Amino acid sequence: MIELLRSNDPVLMSFAASVLKDAGINHSLTDGHMSVIDGSIGALQQRILVEDDQRDEAERLLTEAGVQLTS
């Protein structure tokens, strides 16, 4: 899997995951529980990962939705 987005903004991460889900893109939202355990101070960022073969489509969808990617 390839990392497309890393952020400690839960609204951004939820929005990006929703865009991918609605388009049928397999993705994984990781480190969400770790950021909560950390006390939500923002030291640990959540990440969105997608399958290698869906990267181009996922990047296009998120970019069109106004999300600035980290990859």
N, CA, C and O atoms as a GROMACS GRO file, in nm:
protein
  284
    1MET      N    1   0.084  -0.118   0.000
    1MET     CA    2   0.000   0.000   0.000
    1MET      C    3   0.089   0.125   0.000
    1MET      O    4   0.202   0.123   0.049
    2ILE      N    5   0.034   0.232  -0.056
    2ILE     CA    6   0.106   0.358  -0.073
    2ILE      C    7   0.038   0.465   0.013
    2ILE      O    8  -0.085   0.477   0.013
    3GLU      N    9   0.117   0.543   0.083
    3GLU     CA   10   0.063   0.653   0.163
    3GLU      C   11   0.032   0.772   0.072
    3GLU      O   12   0.118   0.817  -0.004
    4LEU      N   13  -0.091   0.821   0.081
    4LEU     CA   14  -0.130   0.939   0.004
    4LEU      C   15  -0.143   1.064   0.089
    4LEU      O   16  -0.117   1.175   0.043
    5LEU      N   17  -0.182   1.044   0.213
    5LEU     CA   18  -0.213   1.160   0.296
    5LEU      C   19  -0.175   1.132   0.440
    5LEU      O   20  -0.196   1.022   0.492
    6ARG      N   21  -0.119   1.233   0.505
    6ARG     CA   22  -0.081   1.224   0.647
    6ARG      C   23  -0.123   1.356   0.712
    6ARG      O   24  -0.087   1.464   0.665
    7SER      N   25  -0.200   1.345   0.819
    7SER     CA   26  -0.249   1.467   0.885
    7SER      C   27  -0.296   1.435   1.026
    7SER      O   28  -0.328   1.321   1.058
    8ASN      N   29  -0.299   1.537   1.110
    8ASN     CA   30  -0.361   1.522   1.241
    8ASN      C   31  -0.495   1.596   1.246
    8ASN      O   32  -0.549   1.621   1.354
    9ASP      N   33  -0.549   1.629   1.129
    9ASP     CA   34  -0.680   1.694   1.118
    9ASP      C   35  -0.786   1.586   1.094
    9ASP      O   36  -0.796   1.534   0.984
   10PRO      N   37  -0.865   1.552   1.196
   10PRO     CA   38  -0.962   1.444   1.180
   10PRO      C   39  -1.071   1.474   1.077
   10PRO      O   40  -1.123   1.382   1.014
   11VAL      N   41  -1.104   1.600   1.058
   11VAL     CA   42  -1.206   1.636   0.959
   11VAL      C   43  -1.152   1.610   0.818
   11VAL      O   44  -1.222   1.554   0.734
   12LEU      N   45  -1.030   1.652   0.791
   12LEU     CA   46  -0.967   1.628   0.661
   12LEU      C   47  -0.956   1.479   0.633
   12LEU      O   48  -0.987   1.434   0.523
   13MET      N   49  -0.914   1.402   0.733
   13MET     CA   50  -0.896   1.259   0.713
   13MET      C   51  -1.030   1.190   0.687
   13MET      O   52  -1.038   1.101   0.603
   14SER      N   53  -1.132   1.230   0.759
   14SER     CA   54  -1.265   1.174   0.738
   14SER      C   55  -1.318   1.209   0.600
   14SER      O   56  -1.376   1.124   0.532
   15PHE      N   57  -1.298   1.333   0.558
   15PHE     CA   58  -1.342   1.376   0.425
   15PHE      C   59  -1.271   1.296   0.316
   15PHE      O   60  -1.336   1.246   0.224
   16ALA      N   61  -1.139   1.286   0.326
   16ALA     CA   62  -1.062   1.213   0.225
   16ALA      C   63  -1.103   1.066   0.220
   16ALA      O   64  -1.118   1.010   0.111
   17ALA      N   65  -1.122   1.005   0.335
   17ALA     CA   66  -1.166   0.865   0.338
   17ALA      C   67  -1.303   0.849   0.275
   17ALA      O   68  -1.330   0.750   0.207
   18SER      N   69  -1.391   0.947   0.297
   18SER     CA   70  -1.524   0.943   0.239
   18SER      C   71  -1.520   0.954   0.087
   18SER      O   72  -1.593   0.884   0.017
   19VAL      N   73  -1.435   1.042   0.036
   19VAL     CA   74  -1.419   1.056  -0.110
   19VAL      C   75  -1.374   0.923  -0.170
   19VAL      O   76  -1.429   0.879  -0.271
   20LEU      N   77  -1.276   0.860  -0.108
   20LEU     CA   78  -1.225   0.733  -0.159
   20LEU      C   79  -1.330   0.623  -0.149
   20LEU      O   80  -1.347   0.544  -0.242
   21LYS      N   81  -1.400   0.616  -0.037
   21LYS     CA   82  -1.502   0.513  -0.018
   21LYS      C   83  -1.613   0.528  -0.121
   21LYS      O   84  -1.656   0.429  -0.181
   22ASP      N   85  -1.660   0.651  -0.142
   22ASP     CA   86  -1.768   0.675  -0.238
   22ASP      C   87  -1.729   0.634  -0.379
   22ASP      O   88  -1.814   0.598  -0.460
   23ALA      N   89  -1.599   0.641  -0.411
   23ALA     CA   90  -1.550   0.605  -0.544
   23ALA      C   91  -1.513   0.457  -0.553
   23ALA      O   92  -1.474   0.410  -0.660
   24GLY      N   93  -1.526   0.384  -0.444
   24GLY     CA   94  -1.493   0.242  -0.446
   24GLY      C   95  -1.344   0.214  -0.442
   24GLY      O   96  -1.300   0.106  -0.484
   25ILE      N   97  -1.266   0.309  -0.392
   25ILE     CA   98  -1.121   0.291  -0.382
   25ILE      C   99  -1.089   0.221  -0.249
   25ILE      O  100  -1.126   0.271  -0.143
   26ASN      N  101  -1.021   0.107  -0.256
   26ASN     CA  102  -0.979   0.038  -0.134
   26ASN      C  103  -0.873   0.123  -0.065
   26ASN      O  104  -0.773   0.161  -0.126
   27HIS      N  105  -0.896   0.151   0.061
   27HIS     CA  106  -0.802   0.234   0.136
   27HIS      C  107  -0.800   0.190   0.282
   27HIS      O  108  -0.886   0.115   0.329
   28SER      N  109  -0.701   0.238   0.352
   28SER     CA  110  -0.687   0.210   0.494
   28SER      C  111  -0.653   0.340   0.566
   28SER      O  112  -0.561   0.412   0.527
   29LEU      N  113  -0.728   0.369   0.671
   29LEU     CA  114  -0.701   0.484   0.756
   29LEU      C  115  -0.626   0.431   0.877
   29LEU      O  116  -0.683   0.359   0.960
   30THR      N  117  -0.499   0.465   0.888
   30THR     CA  118  -0.415   0.407   0.993
   30THR      C  119  -0.377   0.509   1.099
   30THR      O  120  -0.384   0.630   1.078
   31ASP      N  121  -0.338   0.458   1.211
   31ASP     CA  122  -0.286   0.536   1.324
   31ASP      C  123  -0.390   0.623   1.393
   31ASP      O  124  -0.354   0.708   1.474
   32GLY      N  125  -0.516   0.604   1.363
   32GLY     CA  126  -0.621   0.680   1.429
   32GLY      C  127  -0.629   0.652   1.577
   32GLY      O  128  -0.645   0.743   1.658
   33HIS      N  129  -0.619   0.525   1.613
   33HIS     CA  130  -0.625   0.488   1.754
   33HIS      C  131  -0.500   0.535   1.828
   33HIS      O  132  -0.508   0.572   1.945
   34MET      N  133  -0.387   0.533   1.762
   34MET     CA  134  -0.263   0.577   1.826
   34MET      C  135  -0.269   0.726   1.859
   34MET      O  136  -0.218   0.769   1.962
   35SER      N  137  -0.330   0.805   1.771
   35SER     CA  138  -0.338   0.948   1.799
   35SER      C  139  -0.429   0.976   1.918
   35SER      O  140  -0.407   1.073   1.991
   36VAL      N  141  -0.531   0.892   1.939
   36VAL     CA  142  -0.620   0.908   2.054
   36VAL      C  143  -0.548   0.866   2.182
   36VAL      O  144  -0.559   0.933   2.284
   37ILE      N  145  -0.474   0.754   2.175
   37ILE     CA  146  -0.397   0.708   2.291
   37ILE      C  147  -0.297   0.815   2.333
   37ILE      O  148  -0.270   0.834   2.451
   38ASP      N  149  -0.242   0.883   2.234
   38ASP     CA  150  -0.143   0.987   2.258
   38ASP      C  151  -0.204   1.110   2.326
   38ASP      O  152  -0.133   1.203   2.364
   39GLY      N  153  -0.335   1.111   2.340
   39GLY     CA  154  -0.401   1.224   2.405
   39GLY      C  155  -0.448   1.330   2.308
   39GLY      O  156  -0.483   1.441   2.349
   40SER      N  157  -0.449   1.297   2.181
   40SER     CA  158  -0.496   1.388   2.076
   40SER      C  159  -0.421   1.521   2.077
   40SER      O  160  -0.480   1.625   2.049
   41ILE      N  161  -0.293   1.517   2.109
   41ILE     CA  162  -0.214   1.640   2.109
   41ILE      C  163  -0.157   1.669   1.970
   41ILE      O  164  -0.095   1.773   1.949
   42GLY      N  165  -0.179   1.578   1.876
   42GLY     CA  166  -0.135   1.602   1.741
   42GLY      C  167   0.006   1.555   1.710
   42GLY      O  168   0.057   1.581   1.601
   43ALA      N  169   0.068   1.486   1.803
   43ALA     CA  170   0.205   1.440   1.778
   43ALA      C  171   0.207   1.324   1.679
   43ALA      O  172   0.302   1.312   1.600
   44LEU      N  173   0.105   1.241   1.681
   44LEU     CA  174   0.097   1.129   1.587
   44LEU      C  175  -0.010   1.159   1.484
   44LEU      O  176  -0.126   1.186   1.517
   45GLN      N  177   0.030   1.154   1.359
   45GLN     CA  178  -0.064   1.184   1.252
   45GLN      C  179  -0.128   1.056   1.200
   45GLN      O  180  -0.067   0.949   1.202
   46GLN      N  181  -0.251   1.069   1.154
   46GLN     CA  182  -0.319   0.959   1.087
   46GLN      C  183  -0.270   0.955   0.943
   46GLN      O  184  -0.222   1.055   0.889
   47ARG      N  185  -0.284   0.838   0.880
   47ARG     CA  186  -0.241   0.823   0.741
   47ARG      C  187  -0.350   0.753   0.662
   47ARG      O  188  -0.423   0.669   0.714
   48ILE      N  189  -0.359   0.788   0.534
   48ILE     CA  190  -0.446   0.716   0.441
   48ILE      C  191  -0.356   0.645   0.341
   48ILE      O  192  -0.271   0.706   0.276
   49LEU      N  193  -0.378   0.514   0.331
   49LEU     CA  194  -0.302   0.429   0.239
   49LEU      C  195  -0.398   0.372   0.135
   49LEU      O  196  -0.514   0.343   0.166
   50VAL      N  197  -0.349   0.357   0.012
   50VAL     CA  198  -0.428   0.294  -0.094
   50VAL      C  199  -0.345   0.186  -0.161
   50VAL      O  200  -0.223   0.184  -0.151
   51GLU      N  201  -0.415   0.095  -0.228
   51GLU     CA  202  -0.348  -0.010  -0.304
   51GLU      C  203  -0.266   0.053  -0.416
   51GLU      O  204  -0.305   0.155  -0.473
   52ASP      N  205  -0.153  -0.008  -0.447
   52ASP     CA  206  -0.063   0.045  -0.550
   52ASP      C  207  -0.135   0.069  -0.682
   52ASP      O  208  -0.114   0.172  -0.746
   53ASP      N  209  -0.219  -0.026  -0.722
   53ASP     CA  210  -0.283  -0.016  -0.854
   53ASP      C  211  -0.399   0.085  -0.857
   53ASP      O  212  -0.454   0.111  -0.963
   54GLN      N  213  -0.435   0.141  -0.742
   54GLN     CA  214  -0.541   0.241  -0.737
   54GLN      C  215  -0.487   0.381  -0.704
   54GLN      O  216  -0.563   0.475  -0.685
   55ARG      N  217  -0.357   0.392  -0.699
   55ARG     CA  218  -0.294   0.518  -0.659
   55ARG      C  219  -0.331   0.634  -0.750
   55ARG      O  220  -0.373   0.740  -0.702
   56ASP      N  221  -0.317   0.616  -0.880
   56ASP     CA  222  -0.343   0.727  -0.973
   56ASP      C  223  -0.486   0.778  -0.962
   56ASP      O  224  -0.509   0.899  -0.957
   57GLU      N  225  -0.582   0.686  -0.957
   57GLU     CA  226  -0.722   0.724  -0.946
   57GLU      C  227  -0.749   0.793  -0.813
   57GLU      O  228  -0.821   0.893  -0.808
   58ALA      N  229  -0.693   0.741  -0.706
   58ALA     CA  230  -0.712   0.801  -0.573
   58ALA      C  231  -0.652   0.940  -0.568
   58ALA      O  232  -0.713   1.032  -0.513
   59GLU      N  233  -0.533   0.957  -0.623
   59GLU     CA  234  -0.470   1.090  -0.626
   59GLU      C  235  -0.555   1.188  -0.704
   59GLU      O  236  -0.573   1.303  -0.662
   60ARG      N  237  -0.607   1.145  -0.818
   60ARG     CA  238  -0.690   1.232  -0.901
   60ARG      C  239  -0.816   1.275  -0.824
   60ARG      O  240  -0.850   1.393  -0.821
   61LEU      N  241  -0.884   1.178  -0.763
   61LEU     CA  242  -1.007   1.208  -0.690
   61LEU      C  243  -0.983   1.305  -0.574
   61LEU      O  244  -1.058   1.402  -0.556
   62LEU      N  245  -0.880   1.280  -0.497
   62LEU     CA  246  -0.853   1.366  -0.382
   62LEU      C  247  -0.809   1.506  -0.425
   62LEU      O  248  -0.847   1.605  -0.364
   63THR      N  249  -0.728   1.513  -0.530
   63THR     CA  250  -0.685   1.643  -0.581
   63THR      C  251  -0.804   1.724  -0.632
   63THR      O  252  -0.815   1.843  -0.606
   64GLU      N  253  -0.894   1.657  -0.706
   64GLU     CA  254  -1.014   1.724  -0.755
   64GLU      C  255  -1.103   1.771  -0.641
   64GLU      O  256  -1.176   1.870  -0.655
   65ALA      N  257  -1.098   1.700  -0.528
   65ALA     CA  258  -1.178   1.738  -0.412
   65ALA      C  259  -1.111   1.847  -0.329
   65ALA      O  260  -1.166   1.892  -0.228
   66GLY      N  261  -0.991   1.890  -0.371
   66GLY     CA  262  -0.922   1.999  -0.303
   66GLY      C  263  -0.831   1.956  -0.190
   66GLY      O  264  -0.789   2.039  -0.109
   67VAL      N  265  -0.799   1.827  -0.184
   67VAL     CA  266  -0.711   1.776  -0.079
   67VAL      C  267  -0.567   1.784  -0.127
   67VAL      O  268  -0.534   1.735  -0.235
   68GLN      N  269  -0.480   1.844  -0.047
   68GLN     CA  270  -0.338   1.852  -0.081
   68GLN      C  271  -0.271   1.725  -0.030
   68GLN      O  272  -0.269   1.699   0.090
   69LEU      N  273  -0.216   1.646  -0.123
   69LEU     CA  274  -0.157   1.518  -0.088
   69LEU      C  275  -0.016   1.533  -0.034
   69LEU      O  276   0.052   1.631  -0.064
   70THR      N  277   0.026   1.436   0.045
   70THR     CA  278   0.160   1.439   0.102
   70THR      C  279   0.258   1.358   0.021
   70THR      O  280   0.379   1.365   0.045
   71SER      N  281   0.210   1.281  -0.075
   71SER     CA  282   0.302   1.197  -0.154
   71SER      C  283   0.355   1.271  -0.274
   71SER      O  284   0.434   1.215  -0.351
   0.00000   0.00000   0.00000
